[in-house]
Amino acid sequence: MAKKLERRIEKIVDKVLQDKFVSILHDISYRIGVLLETQKGMNRVHSHDLNLATHLLDGYVFTNNSPQAGYVAWTDVNIVYKGVTYTITNGNTNKKYIWWDFDATDNTKLQASDTKPTLTVDDVLIGINEGGTFHLTMAPGKMTPGGALLDGSVGSNELAAGAVTTAKLADLAITSSKISDSAITETKIASSAVTSAKIATNAIGSNHIQTGAVGNAQLADLAVSAGKLADGAVNSTKLADNAVTSVKIANGAVVAGKLGSNAVTSTNIAAGAVGSSQLANGAVIGTKIAAGAIAEDKLNLATHFIF
């Protein structure tokens, strides 16, 4: 049990020593190399010899996908700023932006985040981690990744004609306010693309309906009311045989002018329906009176008869 505890303590101590002193050892190795060059009479100006109001990166190593995929690790990083060398603690991150904050409580450590940092004149963006691949932005002569550009700094003049392709547009990225009036023509609408849910209430007027486009199948049951029929629109050819029953005719609706010649036959007149008021003067002639049809008491003659 004691040996296990001893080994655990040793591992903890090793970890602490590695975290705290490995960057110091790298810095020592870097400075020893500089001293050796000086002793050999090499007249080379090193970054620590300069007092410039710009950031210089010296003695650095960045490793992709370390300590695991998606991470970037750094060792032996030295930042020289205004004549002062800042030895950076070794570290790693899976965050996108890696920068140095001059005013940080501990400015021997690099900062990292997935959001673009706000840098002061004393701060500097070291580089960008693109899924485990490090892009150095601090050293001159390096290509500038898009993530290093200031938000809103790319205007329309910086975009080449045809630069924005379909693949560069996010789904649902184009809103109605980005589409000019009449921009979407017939050829831009796929067949069956416009569904009923996309048509506003009362959006389709009579000028949008082609002549003959509305057939029987397009009309709902009872959809055509009396107010939608023009006077005289329904003629005899539009009525099925026996279609108009007595319950469909209003009282007094059929006037004499609507009856054709000889249209009313005896079978259409109820018994006793024709009274004296319905008979015109002189309408009943002798041939229309049956033999014995008139009784004596129905005769009113100013003549004496002897039987």
trRosetta pair geometry for C-beta under 8 A, 3 or more apart (Angstrom, degrees):
i j d omega theta_ij theta_ji phi_ij phi_ji
1 4 5.8 -53 -153 33 32 111
1 5 6.5 30 152 -15 64 107
2 5 5.7 -57 -151 38 32 112
2 6 6.2 37 150 -24 66 106
3 6 5.4 -52 -148 34 33 116
3 7 6.5 34 153 -20 65 102
4 7 5.8 -53 -150 34 31 109
4 8 6.5 32 152 -19 64 105
5 8 5.7 -53 -149 35 33 112
5 9 6.4 34 152 -20 65 104
6 9 5.7 -54 -151 35 31 111
6 10 6.4 34 150 -22 64 105
7 10 5.5 -51 -149 33 34 115
7 11 6.5 36 152 -20 65 102
8 11 5.7 -52 -152 33 33 111
8 12 6.5 34 151 -19 65 105
9 12 5.6 -54 -150 35 34 112
9 13 6.3 33 152 -19 67 106
10 13 5.7 -54 -147 37 31 111
10 14 6.3 33 153 -21 65 106
11 14 5.6 -52 -147 36 31 113
11 15 6.3 33 154 -21 64 105
12 15 5.7 -54 -151 34 30 112
12 16 6.4 29 153 -17 64 106
13 16 5.7 -55 -149 37 32 111
13 17 6.2 31 154 -18 66 107
14 17 5.8 -56 -146 38 29 111
14 18 6.2 30 155 -21 65 107
15 18 5.7 -55 -147 35 29 111
15 19 6.3 23 158 -15 65 108
16 19 6.0 -59 -146 39 29 106
16 20 5.9 7 165 -3 66 118
17 20 6.3 -68 -135 48 23 98
17 21 5.4 -30 -174 27 64 121
17 22 7.9 94 134 -42 63 81
18 21 7.2 -66 -107 51 11 80
18 22 5.2 18 -168 -37 56 123
19 22 7.1 -4 -82 12 8 107
19 89 7.8 24 176 -172 68 117
19 90 7.9 -135 -140 66 46 97
20 24 7.7 -3 139 -2 60 119
21 24 4.9 -57 -155 40 57 116
21 25 5.9 59 148 -25 81 100
22 25 5.6 -51 -149 35 35 112
22 26 6.5 37 151 -20 65 102
22 75 7.4 -62 137 -138 113 106
22 90 5.5 -39 94 13 114 140
23 26 5.5 -49 -148 34 36 113
23 27 6.3 37 152 -20 65 104
23 75 7.3 -148 -100 -151 72 65
23 76 7.3 -175 -138 -78 64 37
23 77 8.0 -38 -140 39 110 73
23 87 6.1 138 150 153 106 103
23 88 6.7 -119 -154 99 138 43
23 89 4.8 -126 -17 -127 161 43
23 90 4.8 -165 -70 -17 96 83
23 108 7.9 131 121 165 154 112
24 27 5.6 -54 -150 37 32 112
24 28 6.4 36 150 -22 65 103
24 87 7.1 79 -99 136 52 150
25 28 5.5 -49 -147 33 33 114
25 29 6.4 34 153 -19 64 102
26 29 5.7 -53 -150 35 33 110
26 30 6.3 35 150 -21 65 105
26 59 7.2 144 152 153 99 119
26 75 5.8 -172 -93 167 160 90
26 76 3.6 -130 172 -91 133 83
26 90 7.2 108 1 -57 146 114
27 30 5.5 -52 -149 35 33 114
27 31 6.3 28 155 -15 67 107
27 59 7.5 105 -112 117 54 155
27 76 7.1 175 -61 -136 51 66
27 78 6.6 118 -115 -79 92 113
27 87 4.4 -10 -88 -129 146 137
28 31 5.9 -58 -146 40 30 106
28 32 6.2 34 154 -23 66 105
29 32 5.7 -50 -146 33 31 113
29 33 6.6 35 153 -21 62 103
29 76 7.5 -55 65 -117 112 123
30 33 5.8 -56 -158 32 31 112
30 34 6.7 30 148 -18 64 104
30 58 7.4 115 -176 134 140 99
30 59 4.1 10 -122 -126 142 150
30 76 6.2 143 -52 -163 123 106
30 78 6.6 -167 119 -26 167 140
31 34 5.4 -49 -150 34 39 114
31 35 6.4 41 151 -20 67 102
32 35 5.6 -53 -149 36 34 112
32 36 6.4 37 152 -23 66 103
33 36 5.7 -51 -148 32 32 112
33 37 6.7 33 153 -18 63 103
34 37 5.8 -55 -155 34 33 111
34 38 6.5 32 149 -20 65 105
34 46 5.5 23 -136 -86 122 165
34 48 7.4 30 -156 28 166 127
35 38 5.5 -55 -150 35 35 113
35 39 6.2 34 153 -19 68 105
36 39 5.7 -53 -145 37 32 110
36 40 6.3 27 156 -16 64 108
37 40 5.9 -60 -147 39 30 108
37 42 4.4 -58 179 50 86 134
37 44 6.2 -44 156 42 134 120
38 41 7.9 55 171 -60 32 18
38 42 6.9 -81 -81 53 26 82
45 49 5.1 -121 -162 73 78 141
45 50 7.0 78 160 -54 113 95
46 49 5.1 104 59 -3 68 104
46 50 7.9 -138 102 -8 44 88
46 58 7.6 75 -180 -139 90 149
47 50 5.9 -60 -161 27 42 112
47 56 4.5 -173 -147 125 123 142
47 58 4.4 -139 27 -61 151 141
47 78 7.4 143 82 111 140 117
47 80 4.3 173 150 10 110 155
47 85 7.4 107 109 -98 102 105
48 58 7.6 -107 -38 53 80 170
48 80 6.0 -138 -84 -109 51 134
48 85 5.1 -24 -106 -52 100 130
50 56 6.9 83 68 -18 133 156
50 80 6.7 87 65 138 97 138
50 83 6.9 -135 110 -92 44 63
51 82 6.2 22 -166 -177 72 45
51 83 3.3 2 -110 -65 87 113
52 56 7.1 82 57 -32 122 115
52 82 7.0 -110 79 -90 32 38
52 83 7.6 132 12 -47 44 66
53 82 5.8 32 -99 -86 55 89
54 81 7.6 -126 104 -127 23 71
55 79 6.0 -25 -162 -165 100 102
55 80 7.4 139 -161 73 48 52
55 81 5.2 -15 -105 -91 69 100
55 100 7.4 154 -142 60 146 135
55 124 4.3 -41 3 -58 169 161
55 138 6.4 -72 109 -159 120 112
56 79 7.1 143 74 -160 51 50
56 80 4.2 -18 63 60 108 101
56 81 7.3 -175 23 -68 72 53
57 60 5.6 -25 167 -12 105 140
57 77 7.1 -41 -156 -157 94 86
57 78 7.3 130 -165 77 46 58
57 79 6.2 -21 -102 -103 61 68
57 80 8.0 -153 -65 20 16 79
57 126 7.4 114 -97 -135 136 86
57 136 7.9 -149 81 -164 168 120
57 138 4.9 93 -32 112 135 130
57 139 5.7 -84 50 -70 128 85
58 78 4.4 -41 73 77 89 110
58 79 7.6 167 23 -86 79 21
58 80 6.0 36 -1 -13 124 111
58 85 7.6 -54 51 -133 131 109
59 76 4.9 -104 148 156 92 98
59 77 7.1 164 92 -123 77 17
59 78 4.7 42 48 11 112 115
60 74 6.6 -27 -164 -161 97 104
60 75 7.8 140 -160 79 51 45
60 76 6.1 178 -114 97 29 77
60 77 4.4 40 -112 -107 97 70
60 78 7.0 -138 -57 24 82 62
61 74 6.8 151 83 -154 55 54
61 75 4.8 -15 63 62 108 89
61 76 5.4 50 9 47 98 109
61 77 7.8 -121 32 -59 52 73
62 72 6.1 -1 -173 179 101 106
62 73 7.2 158 -156 83 51 46
62 74 5.1 -18 -101 -98 72 83
62 127 7.0 3 -112 42 167 160
62 134 4.6 -113 148 100 132 164
62 136 6.8 172 20 -70 152 104
63 66 4.0 -2 112 26 115 145
63 72 7.0 158 76 -161 50 57
63 73 4.6 -13 55 61 103 97
63 74 7.5 -173 16 -77 74 35
63 75 7.7 26 -10 4 111 101
63 134 7.9 78 69 1 16 137
64 72 6.3 -26 -114 -110 43 80
64 132 5.6 78 -178 152 84 76
64 133 5.3 9 -132 -111 127 48
64 134 5.7 -141 -85 4 79 89
65 68 7.0 -63 179 141 70 23
65 69 5.0 -8 -146 -112 104 48
65 70 6.9 57 -118 5 71 30
65 71 6.5 82 -148 55 29 66
65 72 7.8 4 -32 -83 25 52
65 132 4.1 38 -77 -176 76 122
65 133 7.7 4 -36 -64 86 54
66 71 6.0 -104 80 97 29 102
66 72 7.0 40 52 -145 75 25
66 73 4.0 -69 102 7 105 121
66 92 6.5 -118 110 -119 72 136
67 71 6.0 -14 35 83 52 151
67 73 6.2 78 -41 -61 64 133
67 92 5.9 154 -8 58 84 176
68 71 5.4 69 58 11 62 123
69 132 5.5 -42 -170 -89 55 152
70 94 4.8 26 132 -136 99 111
70 131 5.9 -59 -118 -167 70 53
70 132 4.5 -67 -86 -60 19 101
71 92 5.1 37 171 167 119 116
71 93 6.5 170 -147 91 81 20
71 94 4.7 -58 -89 -75 70 80
71 129 7.7 -30 -160 -159 27 144
71 132 6.3 19 34 -112 32 80
72 92 6.4 -179 89 -150 39 76
72 93 6.3 -17 55 60 82 69
72 94 7.8 142 10 -95 69 37
72 98 7.1 -93 82 -42 134 148
72 127 7.9 -123 149 96 162 122
72 129 4.5 -137 -7 -108 132 117
72 132 6.7 165 -58 -148 75 37
72 133 7.9 -18 -82 97 112 6
72 134 4.4 110 -134 -70 137 111
73 90 7.5 20 179 -180 92 92
73 91 7.2 -155 -145 112 65 33
73 92 3.9 -29 -98 -93 74 108
74 77 5.2 13 158 -37 120 129
74 88 7.2 -18 120 112 126 129
74 90 6.4 -162 96 -143 62 60
74 91 6.2 3 51 58 91 65
74 92 7.1 167 12 -84 65 55
74 98 7.9 140 -27 -180 140 151
74 110 6.9 48 50 4 148 150
75 90 4.7 11 -108 -117 69 114
76 90 7.5 22 -22 -84 46 100
77 87 7.8 129 87 -164 58 47
77 88 3.9 -28 86 54 106 129
77 90 7.7 142 12 -94 95 54
77 110 7.3 11 88 -47 160 123
77 126 8.0 4 -156 -139 144 141
78 85 5.6 -10 -174 -168 110 103
78 86 7.0 152 -161 74 57 48
78 87 5.7 -24 -107 -104 82 59
78 88 6.8 -156 -83 7 29 88
79 85 7.4 148 79 -156 41 52
79 86 4.6 -17 64 59 93 103
79 88 6.3 68 -6 -42 100 113
79 100 5.7 88 -75 -120 170 172
79 124 7.5 172 -148 52 133 135
80 83 7.5 0 -178 -122 94 9
80 84 7.1 168 -152 82 58 36
80 85 5.0 -24 -97 -97 81 71
80 86 7.6 -177 -81 17 30 71
81 84 6.0 -27 69 61 67 86
81 86 6.8 -1 19 -2 104 114
81 102 7.0 -113 113 -107 165 115
81 122 7.4 89 171 -162 146 78
81 124 7.9 -161 -89 -12 130 132
86 100 7.6 128 90 -165 144 137
86 107 6.1 -59 -150 124 145 98
86 108 6.1 -151 -180 -101 93 64
87 108 6.2 7 82 -142 62 107
88 91 8.0 -87 153 11 98 103
88 100 7.5 -90 -95 -105 129 116
88 108 5.8 176 -118 -177 40 59
88 109 6.8 118 -156 -106 79 21
88 110 5.9 39 -163 -40 131 91
89 108 5.4 79 -21 132 92 95
89 109 5.1 -18 39 -92 116 75
91 109 6.7 64 -27 -150 150 87
91 110 6.3 -157 56 41 131 101
93 98 6.4 160 52 -91 136 106
93 110 7.9 -119 -11 99 133 112
93 112 3.9 -83 -154 -173 170 174
93 129 6.7 -155 94 -16 92 160
94 129 7.1 -158 -161 130 30 150
94 132 7.8 -14 -129 -75 80 70
95 98 7.1 133 86 -68 99 74
95 112 3.8 135 58 157 135 103
95 113 5.3 -50 -173 -104 142 4
95 114 5.3 -117 -149 -55 84 66
95 129 6.5 100 90 45 43 133
96 113 7.4 -32 49 104 79 44
96 114 5.0 80 9 -129 106 56
96 128 6.1 -5 169 -158 75 83
96 129 5.5 -143 -135 61 32 82
96 130 7.5 48 -138 -84 85 45
96 147 6.5 -124 165 -168 118 153
97 112 6.6 162 85 -149 56 53
97 113 5.6 -16 58 63 104 69
97 114 7.2 149 12 -116 89 13
97 115 7.3 -64 18 82 133 30
97 116 6.1 135 -63 -115 154 43
97 117 5.7 -173 131 -10 145 96
97 125 6.9 -66 -164 -138 97 103
97 128 6.2 -24 -102 -111 54 75
97 129 7.7 -116 -39 22 16 85
97 147 7.2 -149 -81 151 88 121
98 110 5.5 15 -173 160 93 130
98 111 7.3 156 -155 82 46 50
98 112 5.1 -10 -101 -98 70 89
98 125 7.6 99 81 -168 52 65
98 126 4.7 -59 113 64 94 113
98 127 5.4 -2 60 61 112 71
98 128 7.1 -170 20 -86 85 26
98 129 6.3 80 -23 -24 112 101
98 134 7.9 -17 20 -136 144 104
99 110 6.9 152 76 -166 23 85
99 111 5.3 -26 69 64 76 100
99 112 7.8 155 21 -82 63 43
99 117 5.3 -111 27 40 150 153
99 119 6.6 -121 -170 -91 152 114
99 123 6.2 40 159 170 121 107
99 124 6.4 -176 -159 95 87 41
99 125 4.7 -49 -101 -111 106 49
99 126 5.6 -178 -106 2 35 82
100 107 7.0 69 -178 -166 89 88
100 110 5.9 -60 -83 -117 69 72
100 111 7.0 152 -105 15 19 90
100 123 6.3 -179 90 -156 62 68
100 124 5.2 5 50 56 102 85
100 126 6.0 91 -22 -50 89 106
101 104 3.8 91 93 -41 112 108
101 107 6.3 -126 88 -114 66 89
101 111 5.0 53 -16 -21 112 136
101 123 5.4 -10 -116 -116 49 113
102 107 5.9 29 -152 -131 27 145
102 120 7.2 -95 38 70 114 114
102 122 3.6 -75 32 136 158 111
102 123 5.5 -128 -1 -75 91 59
103 107 7.3 104 31 -73 7 125
103 120 7.3 35 -2 33 122 145
103 122 6.8 89 -32 85 89 134
103 123 7.7 -61 12 -64 86 99
104 107 4.6 138 57 -80 94 71
104 109 7.1 -110 122 61 149 88
104 111 6.7 -169 -80 -56 146 116
106 109 5.1 39 112 10 106 111
110 126 6.2 -32 -138 -3 128 153
111 117 6.9 87 109 -90 130 153
112 129 7.9 18 -145 6 116 132
113 117 6.3 118 44 -65 122 92
116 147 7.4 -163 -93 -179 103 81
116 151 6.5 164 62 -38 158 108
117 123 7.5 -111 128 145 130 148
117 125 7.3 170 54 -92 114 92
119 123 4.1 -139 -153 86 86 119
119 124 7.0 94 -157 -79 138 17
119 125 6.4 -89 -62 -43 152 86
120 123 5.0 93 45 3 70 102
124 138 5.9 69 153 -116 120 110
125 128 7.8 8 171 -52 116 82
125 137 5.3 -16 112 84 105 136
125 138 6.8 -165 94 -69 56 83
125 148 6.1 152 121 -134 155 99
126 136 7.3 -56 160 -138 66 68
126 137 6.9 108 127 49 22 88
126 138 5.2 -28 -135 -31 45 128
127 134 5.5 46 132 -177 143 91
127 135 5.5 175 -169 86 98 49
127 136 4.5 -53 -93 -108 127 38
127 137 5.1 162 -103 7 52 82
127 138 6.6 -76 -50 -6 78 91
128 134 7.5 152 80 -154 41 51
128 135 4.7 -12 59 57 89 105
128 137 6.5 61 -10 -29 90 121
128 145 5.1 -112 49 64 143 146
128 147 4.7 129 -135 78 154 131
128 148 6.1 -121 -35 -55 130 90
129 132 6.9 44 -176 -59 96 14
129 133 7.2 140 -159 67 54 39
129 134 5.7 -25 -100 -97 68 67
129 135 7.8 -167 -75 19 23 75
130 133 4.9 -30 68 65 90 95
130 134 7.9 173 22 -85 73 18
130 135 6.3 42 -6 -13 111 114
130 145 7.0 -151 -48 -149 127 153
130 147 7.5 -177 -78 -5 97 142
135 142 7.5 145 177 164 76 126
135 143 7.6 -69 -162 81 113 86
135 145 4.5 73 117 -34 161 133
135 147 8.0 124 60 46 136 113
135 148 7.9 -122 109 -33 121 120
136 139 5.3 14 141 21 126 106
136 142 5.3 -122 90 -117 87 167
137 142 6.4 -141 -112 91 30 132
137 144 6.4 64 -130 -125 97 70
137 145 6.9 -89 -77 23 109 91
137 148 4.9 160 -117 -105 150 150
139 142 5.4 84 78 -21 87 122
144 148 5.2 -114 -171 69 89 132
144 149 7.2 94 145 -60 119 81
145 148 5.3 100 65 -4 74 102
146 149 5.8 -41 -166 7 49 115
149 153 5.5 -142 171 59 96 123
149 154 6.4 30 156 -40 149 104
150 153 4.0 85 71 -33 93 132
154 158 4.9 -113 -157 74 76 142
154 159 7.1 83 162 -53 106 87
155 158 5.4 105 56 3 62 99
155 159 7.9 -123 107 -6 42 89
156 159 5.8 -56 -156 29 42 111
159 163 4.6 -145 -173 50 86 142
159 164 6.7 2 -169 -32 137 97
160 163 4.3 114 59 -57 76 114
162 165 7.4 32 171 -72 70 80
164 168 5.2 -123 -153 80 63 136
164 169 7.0 73 171 -57 100 91
165 168 5.2 98 54 4 66 103
165 169 7.8 -130 102 -9 41 88
166 169 5.9 -60 -158 27 38 110
169 173 4.9 -149 -175 48 83 140
169 174 6.8 -4 -166 -33 133 99
170 173 4.1 113 61 -60 79 117
174 178 5.1 -119 -158 77 76 136
174 179 6.8 78 162 -53 110 96
175 178 5.4 98 58 4 66 102
175 179 7.9 -137 104 -6 40 91
176 179 5.8 -63 -155 33 42 109
179 183 5.0 -145 -176 55 81 139
179 184 6.6 7 -176 -31 133 103
180 183 4.4 108 61 -50 77 118
182 185 7.5 33 174 -75 69 75
184 188 4.9 -124 -155 83 70 136
184 189 6.6 78 165 -55 107 93
185 188 5.3 98 54 4 64 103
185 189 7.9 -134 102 -7 38 90
186 189 6.2 -65 -157 30 36 107
189 193 5.0 -150 -176 53 79 135
189 194 6.4 -4 -169 -30 132 103
190 193 4.1 107 61 -54 81 121
192 195 7.7 34 172 -74 70 75
194 198 5.3 -122 -155 79 69 132
194 199 6.8 75 167 -56 106 94
195 198 5.3 96 57 6 67 102
195 199 7.9 -134 104 -8 40 90
196 199 5.8 -59 -154 29 41 111
199 203 5.1 -148 -178 54 80 138
199 204 6.6 2 -175 -32 132 104
200 203 4.1 109 62 -55 81 120
202 205 7.9 35 173 -72 69 73
204 208 4.8 -118 -155 76 76 139
204 209 6.9 80 164 -53 109 92
205 208 5.5 102 57 3 62 101
205 209 7.9 -130 107 -6 40 90
206 209 5.9 -61 -155 31 42 109
209 213 5.2 -148 -177 55 80 132
209 214 6.4 3 -175 -31 133 105
210 213 4.1 101 62 -47 84 123
212 215 7.6 25 174 -68 65 83
213 218 7.7 33 132 -15 68 169
214 218 4.7 -120 -150 83 68 141
214 219 6.8 80 169 -55 102 88
215 218 5.4 101 52 7 59 101
215 219 7.7 -121 108 -6 37 92
216 219 6.0 -64 -156 32 36 108
219 223 4.7 -152 -173 51 85 139
219 224 6.5 -7 -162 -31 137 99
220 223 4.2 113 59 -60 77 118
222 225 7.8 38 169 -75 72 72
224 228 5.2 -121 -157 77 72 134
224 229 7.0 77 165 -56 108 91
225 228 5.3 99 57 3 66 102
225 229 8.0 -130 104 -9 42 89
226 229 5.9 -58 -159 26 42 111
229 233 4.9 -148 -173 52 84 135
229 234 6.3 -10 -166 -25 138 104
230 233 4.2 107 60 -51 81 118
232 235 7.1 20 179 -66 68 90
233 238 7.8 11 134 -2 66 170
234 238 4.9 -121 -149 81 66 139
234 239 6.8 76 171 -54 101 93
235 238 5.6 98 54 7 56 102
235 239 7.8 -123 111 -5 34 94
236 239 5.9 -63 -152 34 39 108
239 243 4.6 -153 -175 52 86 135
239 244 6.1 -17 -159 -27 140 102
240 243 4.1 110 59 -59 78 119
242 245 7.5 33 172 -73 72 78
244 248 5.2 -125 -154 80 68 135
244 249 6.7 68 169 -52 107 99
245 248 5.3 99 56 3 65 104
245 249 7.9 -140 102 -5 39 90
246 249 6.0 -64 -154 34 40 106
249 253 5.0 -152 -176 56 78 133
249 254 6.2 -5 -168 -30 132 105
250 253 4.0 106 60 -52 81 121
252 255 7.7 28 173 -71 67 79
254 258 5.3 -121 -154 77 70 133
254 259 6.9 76 167 -56 106 92
255 258 5.5 95 58 5 65 102
256 259 5.9 -61 -158 27 41 110
259 263 4.6 -154 -174 56 85 137
259 264 6.2 -11 -162 -28 139 102
260 263 4.1 111 59 -57 76 120
262 265 7.4 33 175 -72 73 79
264 268 5.0 -122 -153 81 71 135
264 269 6.8 76 167 -53 107 95
265 268 5.4 97 55 7 63 101
265 269 7.8 -133 106 -5 38 91
266 269 5.8 -62 -151 34 41 107
269 273 5.1 -151 -178 59 82 133
269 274 6.3 7 -177 -34 136 106
270 273 4.2 104 63 -48 81 124
272 275 7.8 27 175 -67 65 79
273 278 7.9 29 130 -13 67 169
274 278 4.7 -120 -153 82 69 141
274 279 6.8 81 166 -55 103 88
275 278 5.4 102 54 6 59 100
275 279 7.7 -121 110 -6 38 92
276 279 5.7 -60 -153 32 40 110
279 283 4.7 -151 -173 55 84 136
279 284 6.2 -8 -163 -29 139 102
280 283 4.2 110 58 -53 77 118
282 285 7.6 27 177 -70 67 80
284 288 5.3 -126 -156 82 70 131
284 289 6.7 76 165 -57 108 95
285 288 5.4 92 58 7 64 105
285 289 7.9 -133 105 -10 36 92
286 289 5.9 -64 -155 29 40 107
289 293 5.2 -149 -176 54 79 135
289 294 6.5 -6 -171 -26 130 109
290 293 4.1 104 63 -50 81 123
294 298 5.1 -126 -167 81 80 130
294 299 6.6 86 150 -60 116 90
295 298 5.0 96 60 1 72 105
295 299 7.8 -137 102 -12 44 86
296 299 5.8 -59 -160 24 41 110
301 305 7.9 55 82 -28 136 111
